[in-house]
Amino acid sequence: MADHDQESLDRIALDPQLADLFSILKGARNGFTYGAKIRFPHALVMVFLFRSGPLQEKLRIILKATFQHARNLATFATVYKSVLLLLRTTSTKGTESSPHTFVAGLLGGYMVFGRGIQSSVNQQIVIYVFARVVLALARLSVQKGGAIPRDLRERVTNNAWPVFAALSWASVMWLYRWHPETIQPSLKSSMKYIYVDSNHWDSFKTLLLRNK
């Protein structure tokens, strides 16, 4: 009976007429799983390192952040793949084109990450994506046929990363020192731990063995 049920489920899962719908379903499943795997260890470390309070409250914060991350990635995958399917099936050629992916990403990004009051989890996800987009566009610009003239590509390729790294750290240190209210909370907490708490101690223990 179990083998028969498994065969029936496999036939349904492999039905070509349902492939598009199952692709959306699996995208949501994978988005939720990936979000949980990424966020849970990060939240666990950050909460236990930098937050005080009872264990129950810490666990609540960890699970809430994990669920938000997982849910939002699952929702975005669902919206993105659904819009992509709609655009593809309604196009005259019946195939996916470059504008389709942009429009689907635009709608998904607005609906999931762009509306309403944003949580720190959403901000971190968007900032993560933005940073990768900037790096990818920079690489694209120096590829053959990119926006930068050929004679400048080698110099840009050799020097872009050192300049980018130096300016990024110069900017974040200046902002944290003189305008800390503009820094994202988790980054500000990390920087306080490294650069401010290190200015204070009242014994050998709080100098090297523990922070406070």
C-alpha atoms as an extended CHARMM CRD file, in Angstrom:
* protein
*
       212  EXT
         1         1  MET       CA              0.0000000000        0.0000000000        0.0000000000  PROA      1               0.0000000000
         2         2  ALA       CA              2.8120000000        2.3660000000        0.8980000000  PROA      2               0.0000000000
         3         3  ASP       CA              4.6260000000        1.6560000000       -2.3890000000  PROA      3               0.0000000000
         4         4  HSD       CA              1.4180000000        2.2140000000       -4.3450000000  PROA      4               0.0000000000
         5         5  ASP       CA              0.8180000000        5.5490000000       -2.6120000000  PROA      5               0.0000000000
         6         6  GLN       CA              4.3810000000        6.5970000000       -3.3210000000  PROA      6               0.0000000000
         7         7  GLU       CA              4.0070000000        5.7410000000       -6.9950000000  PROA      7               0.0000000000
         8         8  SER       CA              0.7900000000        7.7620000000       -7.1820000000  PROA      8               0.0000000000
         9         9  LEU       CA              2.4610000000       10.7840000000       -5.5880000000  PROA      9               0.0000000000
        10        10  ASP       CA              5.4130000000       10.4510000000       -7.9510000000  PROA      10              0.0000000000
        11        11  ARG       CA              3.0980000000       10.3890000000      -10.9840000000  PROA      11              0.0000000000
        12        12  ILE       CA              1.4200000000       13.5710000000       -9.7820000000  PROA      12              0.0000000000
        13        13  ALA       CA              4.7430000000       15.2620000000       -9.0120000000  PROA      13              0.0000000000
        14        14  LEU       CA              6.1100000000       14.4080000000      -12.4720000000  PROA      14              0.0000000000
        15        15  ASP       CA              2.9970000000       15.4360000000      -14.4200000000  PROA      15              0.0000000000
        16        16  PRO       CA              4.2560000000       17.9490000000      -17.0250000000  PROA      16              0.0000000000
        17        17  GLN       CA              0.9480000000       19.8250000000      -16.9600000000  PROA      17              0.0000000000
        18        18  LEU       CA              1.5150000000       20.6390000000      -13.2750000000  PROA      18              0.0000000000
        19        19  ALA       CA              5.2230000000       21.4520000000      -13.5750000000  PROA      19              0.0000000000
        20        20  ASP       CA              4.7810000000       25.2280000000      -13.4990000000  PROA      20              0.0000000000
        21        21  LEU       CA              2.5890000000       25.1380000000      -10.4030000000  PROA      21              0.0000000000
        22        22  PHE       CA              4.8960000000       22.7230000000       -8.6220000000  PROA      22              0.0000000000
        23        23  SER       CA              7.8440000000       24.9560000000       -9.5130000000  PROA      23              0.0000000000
        24        24  ILE       CA              6.1410000000       27.7710000000       -7.5950000000  PROA      24              0.0000000000
        25        25  LEU       CA              5.3810000000       25.4500000000       -4.6910000000  PROA      25              0.0000000000
        26        26  LYS       CA              8.9510000000       24.1880000000       -4.4820000000  PROA      26              0.0000000000
        27        27  GLY       CA             10.2820000000       27.7320000000       -4.7860000000  PROA      27              0.0000000000
        28        28  ALA       CA              8.2620000000       28.6720000000       -1.7080000000  PROA      28              0.0000000000
        29        29  ARG       CA              9.4530000000       25.5360000000        0.0910000000  PROA      29              0.0000000000
        30        30  ASN       CA             13.1090000000       26.2040000000       -0.7370000000  PROA      30              0.0000000000
        31        31  GLY       CA             12.8070000000       29.8900000000        0.1400000000  PROA      31              0.0000000000
        32        32  PHE       CA             11.3890000000       29.0390000000        3.5640000000  PROA      32              0.0000000000
        33        33  THR       CA             14.0150000000       26.3640000000        4.2060000000  PROA      33              0.0000000000
        34        34  TYR       CA             16.9280000000       28.5410000000        3.1060000000  PROA      34              0.0000000000
        35        35  GLY       CA             15.6880000000       31.5160000000        5.1450000000  PROA      35              0.0000000000
        36        36  ALA       CA             15.3950000000       29.3920000000        8.2740000000  PROA      36              0.0000000000
        37        37  LYS       CA             18.8470000000       27.8410000000        7.7900000000  PROA      37              0.0000000000
        38        38  ILE       CA             20.4850000000       31.2380000000        7.2700000000  PROA      38              0.0000000000
        39        39  ARG       CA             18.6800000000       33.2450000000        9.9430000000  PROA      39              0.0000000000
        40        40  PHE       CA             18.4930000000       30.7880000000       12.8560000000  PROA      40              0.0000000000
        41        41  PRO       CA             22.2540000000       30.4490000000       13.5630000000  PROA      41              0.0000000000
        42        42  HSD       CA             22.7920000000       34.1590000000       12.9490000000  PROA      42              0.0000000000
        43        43  ALA       CA             19.9860000000       35.1690000000       15.3060000000  PROA      43              0.0000000000
        44        44  LEU       CA             21.1110000000       32.6040000000       17.8780000000  PROA      44              0.0000000000
        45        45  VAL       CA             24.6440000000       34.0130000000       18.0170000000  PROA      45              0.0000000000
        46        46  MET       CA             23.6350000000       37.6850000000       17.9280000000  PROA      46              0.0000000000
        47        47  VAL       CA             20.9410000000       37.3590000000       20.6040000000  PROA      47              0.0000000000
        48        48  PHE       CA             23.0430000000       35.3800000000       23.0500000000  PROA      48              0.0000000000
        49        49  LEU       CA             26.0800000000       37.6050000000       22.5270000000  PROA      49              0.0000000000
        50        50  PHE       CA             24.5040000000       41.0390000000       22.5870000000  PROA      50              0.0000000000
        51        51  ARG       CA             21.0820000000       40.8170000000       24.2700000000  PROA      51              0.0000000000
        52        52  SER       CA             20.2670000000       40.5360000000       27.9340000000  PROA      52              0.0000000000
        53        53  GLY       CA             17.0840000000       39.1720000000       29.4440000000  PROA      53              0.0000000000
        54        54  PRO       CA             15.4530000000       35.8740000000       30.3200000000  PROA      54              0.0000000000
        55        55  LEU       CA             16.0250000000       32.7820000000       28.1960000000  PROA      55              0.0000000000
        56        56  GLN       CA             12.3860000000       32.6270000000       27.1330000000  PROA      56              0.0000000000
        57        57  GLU       CA             12.5300000000       36.1380000000       25.6770000000  PROA      57              0.0000000000
        58        58  LYS       CA             15.7650000000       35.3910000000       23.8320000000  PROA      58              0.0000000000
        59        59  LEU       CA             14.2420000000       32.2620000000       22.2930000000  PROA      59              0.0000000000
        60        60  ARG       CA             11.1640000000       34.2330000000       21.2600000000  PROA      60              0.0000000000
        61        61  ILE       CA             13.3220000000       36.8110000000       19.4450000000  PROA      61              0.0000000000
        62        62  ILE       CA             15.3400000000       34.0920000000       17.7070000000  PROA      62              0.0000000000
        63        63  LEU       CA             12.2650000000       32.2130000000       16.4960000000  PROA      63              0.0000000000
        64        64  LYS       CA             10.5140000000       35.4080000000       15.4020000000  PROA      64              0.0000000000
        65        65  ALA       CA             13.4860000000       36.5600000000       13.3130000000  PROA      65              0.0000000000
        66        66  THR       CA             13.8840000000       33.0640000000       11.8410000000  PROA      66              0.0000000000
        67        67  PHE       CA             10.2170000000       32.8560000000       10.8670000000  PROA      67              0.0000000000
        68        68  GLN       CA             10.2390000000       36.3680000000        9.3430000000  PROA      68              0.0000000000
        69        69  HSD       CA             13.2710000000       35.6020000000        7.2010000000  PROA      69              0.0000000000
        70        70  ALA       CA             11.9200000000       32.2310000000        6.0720000000  PROA      70              0.0000000000
        71        71  ARG       CA              8.3990000000       33.5320000000        5.4090000000  PROA      71              0.0000000000
        72        72  ASN       CA              9.5970000000       36.5410000000        3.4110000000  PROA      72              0.0000000000
        73        73  LEU       CA             11.8890000000       34.5200000000        1.1580000000  PROA      73              0.0000000000
        74        74  ALA       CA              9.1160000000       31.9800000000        0.6040000000  PROA      74              0.0000000000
        75        75  THR       CA              6.6190000000       34.7480000000       -0.1990000000  PROA      75              0.0000000000
        76        76  PHE       CA              9.0160000000       36.4840000000       -2.5720000000  PROA      76              0.0000000000
        77        77  ALA       CA              9.7270000000       33.2320000000       -4.4040000000  PROA      77              0.0000000000
        78        78  THR       CA              5.9870000000       32.6300000000       -4.7560000000  PROA      78              0.0000000000
        79        79  VAL       CA              5.2580000000       36.1310000000       -6.0790000000  PROA      79              0.0000000000
        80        80  TYR       CA              8.2850000000       36.1840000000       -8.3880000000  PROA      80              0.0000000000
        81        81  LYS       CA              7.6750000000       32.8020000000       -9.9790000000  PROA      81              0.0000000000
        82        82  SER       CA              3.9130000000       33.4300000000      -10.2540000000  PROA      82              0.0000000000
        83        83  VAL       CA              4.3840000000       36.7720000000      -12.0170000000  PROA      83              0.0000000000
        84        84  LEU       CA              7.0430000000       35.2390000000      -14.2550000000  PROA      84              0.0000000000
        85        85  LEU       CA              4.6520000000       32.4390000000      -15.2060000000  PROA      85              0.0000000000
        86        86  LEU       CA              1.8670000000       34.9290000000      -15.9280000000  PROA      86              0.0000000000
        87        87  LEU       CA              4.0890000000       37.1090000000      -18.1140000000  PROA      87              0.0000000000
        88        88  ARG       CA              5.4950000000       34.1260000000      -19.9740000000  PROA      88              0.0000000000
        89        89  THR       CA              2.1310000000       32.5360000000      -20.7110000000  PROA      89              0.0000000000
        90        90  THR       CA              0.5530000000       35.8210000000      -21.8200000000  PROA      90              0.0000000000
        91        91  SER       CA              3.4340000000       36.9330000000      -24.0550000000  PROA      91              0.0000000000
        92        92  THR       CA              3.0920000000       36.5880000000      -27.8080000000  PROA      92              0.0000000000
        93        93  LYS       CA              6.1220000000       34.2830000000      -28.0440000000  PROA      93              0.0000000000
        94        94  GLY       CA              5.2320000000       32.2480000000      -24.9630000000  PROA      94              0.0000000000
        95        95  THR       CA              8.8010000000       32.4190000000      -23.6870000000  PROA      95              0.0000000000
        96        96  GLU       CA             10.5840000000       34.2620000000      -20.9070000000  PROA      96              0.0000000000
        97        97  SER       CA             12.3460000000       37.5110000000      -21.8200000000  PROA      97              0.0000000000
        98        98  SER       CA             14.7250000000       39.8360000000      -19.9870000000  PROA      98              0.0000000000
        99        99  PRO       CA             12.0380000000       42.3950000000      -19.0000000000  PROA      99              0.0000000000
       100       100  HSD       CA              9.9120000000       39.6170000000      -17.5150000000  PROA      100             0.0000000000
       101       101  THR       CA             12.4840000000       38.8010000000      -14.8210000000  PROA      101             0.0000000000
       102       102  PHE       CA             12.9480000000       42.4770000000      -13.9860000000  PROA      102             0.0000000000
       103       103  VAL       CA              9.2080000000       43.1280000000      -13.6690000000  PROA      103             0.0000000000
       104       104  ALA       CA              8.6500000000       39.9840000000      -11.6010000000  PROA      104             0.0000000000
       105       105  GLY       CA             11.5030000000       40.9340000000       -9.2730000000  PROA      105             0.0000000000
       106       106  LEU       CA             10.2060000000       44.5000000000       -9.0610000000  PROA      106             0.0000000000
       107       107  LEU       CA              6.7120000000       43.4150000000       -8.0160000000  PROA      107             0.0000000000
       108       108  GLY       CA              8.0060000000       40.7960000000       -5.5950000000  PROA      108             0.0000000000
       109       109  GLY       CA             10.4710000000       43.2270000000       -4.0470000000  PROA      109             0.0000000000
       110       110  TYR       CA              7.7970000000       45.8810000000       -3.5520000000  PROA      110             0.0000000000
       111       111  MET       CA              5.1240000000       43.5380000000       -2.2150000000  PROA      111             0.0000000000
       112       112  VAL       CA              7.3560000000       41.6000000000        0.1930000000  PROA      112             0.0000000000
       113       113  PHE       CA             10.1600000000       43.9890000000        1.1520000000  PROA      113             0.0000000000
       114       114  GLY       CA              9.0390000000       47.4730000000        0.1230000000  PROA      114             0.0000000000
       115       115  ARG       CA              5.6880000000       48.1100000000        1.8150000000  PROA      115             0.0000000000
       116       116  GLY       CA              4.9420000000       49.2690000000        5.3350000000  PROA      116             0.0000000000
       117       117  ILE       CA              7.2210000000       49.5760000000        8.3410000000  PROA      117             0.0000000000
       118       118  GLN       CA             10.3000000000       47.4960000000        7.6970000000  PROA      118             0.0000000000
       119       119  SER       CA             11.7640000000       45.1150000000       10.2450000000  PROA      119             0.0000000000
       120       120  SER       CA             15.5110000000       44.7930000000       10.7610000000  PROA      120             0.0000000000
       121       121  VAL       CA             15.2950000000       41.3720000000        9.0990000000  PROA      121             0.0000000000
       122       122  ASN       CA             13.8730000000       42.8760000000        5.9000000000  PROA      122             0.0000000000
       123       123  GLN       CA             16.4300000000       45.6730000000        5.9290000000  PROA      123             0.0000000000
       124       124  GLN       CA             19.2900000000       43.1940000000        6.2640000000  PROA      124             0.0000000000
       125       125  ILE       CA             17.9860000000       41.0770000000        3.3770000000  PROA      125             0.0000000000
       126       126  VAL       CA             17.5800000000       44.0710000000        1.0590000000  PROA      126             0.0000000000
       127       127  ILE       CA             20.9780000000       45.5300000000        1.9910000000  PROA      127             0.0000000000
       128       128  TYR       CA             22.5820000000       42.1250000000        1.3880000000  PROA      128             0.0000000000
       129       129  VAL       CA             20.9750000000       41.9070000000       -2.0480000000  PROA      129             0.0000000000
       130       130  PHE       CA             21.8450000000       45.5250000000       -2.8940000000  PROA      130             0.0000000000
       131       131  ALA       CA             25.5200000000       45.0190000000       -2.0740000000  PROA      131             0.0000000000
       132       132  ARG       CA             25.6760000000       41.9470000000       -4.3260000000  PROA      132             0.0000000000
       133       133  VAL       CA             23.8940000000       43.8090000000       -7.1140000000  PROA      133             0.0000000000
       134       134  VAL       CA             26.3930000000       46.6770000000       -6.9800000000  PROA      134             0.0000000000
       135       135  LEU       CA             29.3190000000       44.2450000000       -7.1700000000  PROA      135             0.0000000000
       136       136  ALA       CA             27.6960000000       42.3320000000      -10.0340000000  PROA      136             0.0000000000
       137       137  LEU       CA             27.0180000000       45.5320000000      -12.0030000000  PROA      137             0.0000000000
       138       138  ALA       CA             30.5910000000       46.6440000000      -11.4270000000  PROA      138             0.0000000000
       139       139  ARG       CA             31.8490000000       43.3500000000      -12.8640000000  PROA      139             0.0000000000
       140       140  LEU       CA             29.4110000000       43.6400000000      -15.7620000000  PROA      140             0.0000000000
       141       141  SER       CA             30.6580000000       47.1270000000      -16.5770000000  PROA      141             0.0000000000
       142       142  VAL       CA             34.2240000000       45.9040000000      -17.1340000000  PROA      142             0.0000000000
       143       143  GLN       CA             33.3130000000       42.8600000000      -19.1730000000  PROA      143             0.0000000000
       144       144  LYS       CA             33.6450000000       42.9050000000      -22.9350000000  PROA      144             0.0000000000
       145       145  GLY       CA             31.0550000000       45.2480000000      -24.3270000000  PROA      145             0.0000000000
       146       146  GLY       CA             30.5130000000       46.9360000000      -20.9450000000  PROA      146             0.0000000000
       147       147  ALA       CA             30.2040000000       50.6440000000      -20.2470000000  PROA      147             0.0000000000
       148       148  ILE       CA             33.9040000000       51.2640000000      -19.5310000000  PROA      148             0.0000000000
       149       149  PRO       CA             36.2770000000       51.7760000000      -22.5020000000  PROA      149             0.0000000000
       150       150  ARG       CA             38.6890000000       48.9390000000      -23.2050000000  PROA      150             0.0000000000
       151       151  ASP       CA             41.8420000000       50.8500000000      -22.2310000000  PROA      151             0.0000000000
       152       152  LEU       CA             40.4300000000       51.5530000000      -18.7620000000  PROA      152             0.0000000000
       153       153  ARG       CA             39.1350000000       48.0680000000      -17.9770000000  PROA      153             0.0000000000
       154       154  GLU       CA             42.4270000000       46.5900000000      -16.7930000000  PROA      154             0.0000000000
       155       155  ARG       CA             43.1890000000       49.5250000000      -14.5100000000  PROA      155             0.0000000000
       156       156  VAL       CA             39.6720000000       49.4570000000      -13.0940000000  PROA      156             0.0000000000
       157       157  THR       CA             39.8190000000       45.6950000000      -12.5770000000  PROA      157             0.0000000000
       158       158  ASN       CA             43.1440000000       45.9110000000      -10.7320000000  PROA      158             0.0000000000
       159       159  ASN       CA             42.2550000000       48.8650000000       -8.5160000000  PROA      159             0.0000000000
       160       160  ALA       CA             38.4940000000       48.8410000000       -8.0170000000  PROA      160             0.0000000000
       161       161  TRP       CA             38.3620000000       46.4060000000       -5.1000000000  PROA      161             0.0000000000
       162       162  PRO       CA             41.0950000000       48.0530000000       -2.9590000000  PROA      162             0.0000000000
       163       163  VAL       CA             39.4460000000       51.4520000000       -3.4410000000  PROA      163             0.0000000000
       164       164  PHE       CA             35.9840000000       50.0480000000       -2.7550000000  PROA      164             0.0000000000
       165       165  ALA       CA             37.1250000000       48.2690000000        0.4240000000  PROA      165             0.0000000000
       166       166  ALA       CA             38.9970000000       51.2980000000        1.7510000000  PROA      166             0.0000000000
       167       167  LEU       CA             36.1450000000       53.7300000000        1.0610000000  PROA      167             0.0000000000
       168       168  SER       CA             33.5670000000       51.3490000000        2.5630000000  PROA      168             0.0000000000
       169       169  TRP       CA             35.4700000000       51.1010000000        5.8550000000  PROA      169             0.0000000000
       170       170  ALA       CA             36.3190000000       54.7910000000        5.9000000000  PROA      170             0.0000000000
       171       171  SER       CA             32.6550000000       55.6580000000        5.3930000000  PROA      171             0.0000000000
       172       172  VAL       CA             31.2420000000       53.2830000000        8.0000000000  PROA      172             0.0000000000
       173       173  MET       CA             33.7520000000       54.3700000000       10.6440000000  PROA      173             0.0000000000
       174       174  TRP       CA             33.0360000000       58.0520000000        9.9860000000  PROA      174             0.0000000000
       175       175  LEU       CA             29.2820000000       57.4770000000       10.0770000000  PROA      175             0.0000000000
       176       176  TYR       CA             29.4770000000       55.4550000000       13.2870000000  PROA      176             0.0000000000
       177       177  ARG       CA             31.6740000000       58.0430000000       15.0020000000  PROA      177             0.0000000000
       178       178  TRP       CA             29.7290000000       61.1440000000       14.0350000000  PROA      178             0.0000000000
       179       179  HSD       CA             26.2480000000       59.9670000000       12.9810000000  PROA      179             0.0000000000
       180       180  PRO       CA             25.6120000000       56.6380000000       14.7720000000  PROA      180             0.0000000000
       181       181  GLU       CA             21.8370000000       57.0750000000       14.5690000000  PROA      181             0.0000000000
       182       182  THR       CA             22.0390000000       56.3960000000       10.8260000000  PROA      182             0.0000000000
       183       183  ILE       CA             23.6830000000       52.9770000000       11.2210000000  PROA      183             0.0000000000
       184       184  GLN       CA             21.6070000000       49.7990000000       11.0360000000  PROA      184             0.0000000000
       185       185  PRO       CA             21.0070000000       48.5140000000       14.6210000000  PROA      185             0.0000000000
       186       186  SER       CA             22.8220000000       45.1690000000       14.3930000000  PROA      186             0.0000000000
       187       187  LEU       CA             25.8680000000       46.7770000000       12.7700000000  PROA      187             0.0000000000
       188       188  LYS       CA             25.8300000000       49.5480000000       15.3470000000  PROA      188             0.0000000000
       189       189  SER       CA             25.6950000000       46.9670000000       18.1480000000  PROA      189             0.0000000000
       190       190  SER       CA             28.6580000000       45.0870000000       16.6890000000  PROA      190             0.0000000000
       191       191  MET       CA             30.6880000000       48.2550000000       16.2670000000  PROA      191             0.0000000000
       192       192  LYS       CA             29.9120000000       49.3960000000       19.8140000000  PROA      192             0.0000000000
       193       193  TYR       CA             31.1460000000       46.0480000000       21.1230000000  PROA      193             0.0000000000
       194       194  ILE       CA             34.4540000000       46.3260000000       19.2360000000  PROA      194             0.0000000000
       195       195  TYR       CA             35.2630000000       50.0420000000       19.2300000000  PROA      195             0.0000000000
       196       196  VAL       CA             33.4750000000       51.5850000000       22.2310000000  PROA      196             0.0000000000
       197       197  ASP       CA             33.3550000000       48.8450000000       24.8590000000  PROA      197             0.0000000000
       198       198  SER       CA             37.0890000000       48.3450000000       24.3130000000  PROA      198             0.0000000000
       199       199  ASN       CA             37.6570000000       51.7930000000       25.8430000000  PROA      199             0.0000000000
       200       200  HSD       CA             36.2630000000       50.7350000000       29.2440000000  PROA      200             0.0000000000
       201       201  TRP       CA             37.4010000000       48.2470000000       31.9110000000  PROA      201             0.0000000000
       202       202  ASP       CA             37.7010000000       48.2300000000       35.6890000000  PROA      202             0.0000000000
       203       203  SER       CA             39.8340000000       45.1280000000       36.2880000000  PROA      203             0.0000000000
       204       204  PHE       CA             41.9930000000       42.5400000000       34.5810000000  PROA      204             0.0000000000
       205       205  LYS       CA             38.8910000000       40.4000000000       34.0620000000  PROA      205             0.0000000000
       206       206  THR       CA             37.0060000000       43.1210000000       32.2010000000  PROA      206             0.0000000000
       207       207  LEU       CA             40.1690000000       44.0200000000       30.2990000000  PROA      207             0.0000000000
       208       208  LEU       CA             40.8190000000       40.6320000000       28.6730000000  PROA      208             0.0000000000
       209       209  LEU       CA             38.6510000000       37.8390000000       30.0900000000  PROA      209             0.0000000000
       210       210  ARG       CA             35.2090000000       39.3150000000       29.5240000000  PROA      210             0.0000000000
       211       211  ASN       CA             33.7070000000       42.5240000000       28.1960000000  PROA      211             0.0000000000
       212       212  LYS       CA             31.7860000000       43.6820000000       31.2930000000  PROA      212             0.0000000000
